[in-house]
Amino acid sequence: MTKSNLARTLREPAELVAEQLAPATALPALDRVAARYAVAITPALLDLIDRSDPDDPIARQFVPTAAELVMQPGENADPIGDHPHSPVPGIVHRYPDRVLFKLVHVCAVYCRFCFRREMVGPGKENALSDDAYHAAIDYIRSHSEIWEVILTGGDPLMLSPRRMSEIMADLAGIDHVKIIRLHTRVPVAEPARISDEMVAALKAEGATTWVALHANHARELTGPARAACARLVDAGIPMVSQSVLLRGVNDNSTALSDLMRAFVECRIKPYYLHHGDLAPGTAHLRTTLAEGQDLMRQLRGRVSGLCQPDYVIDIPGGAGKSPVGPNYVVPMQNTAPDARDADQETRYRIVDYCGDVHLYPPET
């Protein structure tokens, strides 16, 4: 790799072939993929890819493949139902006390499993128009139940510090908005963007800022990425994580444990582990729910409580997130011989992290 390549985001299938990330024979198929779904691999992530490993977990997340051209039943261009809950452009109001505010439609890097892959990337409108932005702000201002605004997209940290400061001030100036949360991949994809100016822009009087970092493998948390996160946390901005359970990336207990521990080491609280959404052309990266539940059981027995995310699924159609982790508690059938015993507390079977079963309350 040359220094010029290291300083440049790869966006074309021919560049991927030149960088030995895909064979030349795959180029026609990759051109068809790129014509539909955006491609971008930043220098920071390119440097992490092990070209000698055909199953490299970083490459699986960002290098397109012909498998993306295969549609499976149930896959949907809007798999979590943003559109039915969008009262004005840029706003998704699915839960009573919070809204998504989709400011931009571009990202530093494009994930091959993205649930908004039909809506983001070059060729789409890069950001909300001024009129749409002000209409979205007016919507938030007119709905006093909105306590939290979640900035997403695209990636909101693709905006300049100046623009981000203006947006934060607009939101913090709304009395009932108390929390502003940003969902981003920038600290791992382009750590240099988390400059002192950007950190300062994210703080606004009148509201508390939270940042949710998206990363799926411990190797993404490089030295520069950890330093970028430290700049945020040291400035008093709390961080949480969100990850997607992905086949061949983090679908084993070692990789998942390493990832969650890496978050905690960076002072990032593990928050969500998402089951893969039914986005078009992503079946090769999805696990089953049963596999995810088994991994969560293993995680419970392997790592600290600080490292436990909530395993959730976004119900297709827009019904929202639901926890889908394993159930450790099962009520026992009441076999009391008389009414007095029937009034006693229900007993349960509880499974511990080793898989052993215990009764609660215990037998006396």
Buried (B, 14 or more C-beta within 10 A) or exposed (E): EEEEEEEBBBBEBBBBBBBEBBEEEBBEBBEBBBEBBBBBBBBBBBEBBEEEEEEBBBBBBBBBBBBBBEEEEEBBEBBBBBEEBBEBBBBBBBBEEBBBBBBBBBBBBBBBBBBBBBBBBEEBEBBBEEEBBEBBBEBBBEBEEBEBBBBBBBBBBBBEBEBBBBBBBBBBBBEEBBBBBBBBBBBBBBBEBBEEEBBEBBBBEBBBBBBBBBBBBBBBBBEBBBBBBBBBBEEEBBBBBBBBBBBBBBBEBEBBBBBBBBBBEBBBBBBBBBBBBBBBBBBBBBBEBEBBBBBBBBBBEBBEEEBBBBBBBBBBEBEBBEEBBBEBEEEEEEEEEEEEEEEEEEBBEEBEEEEEEEEEEEEE
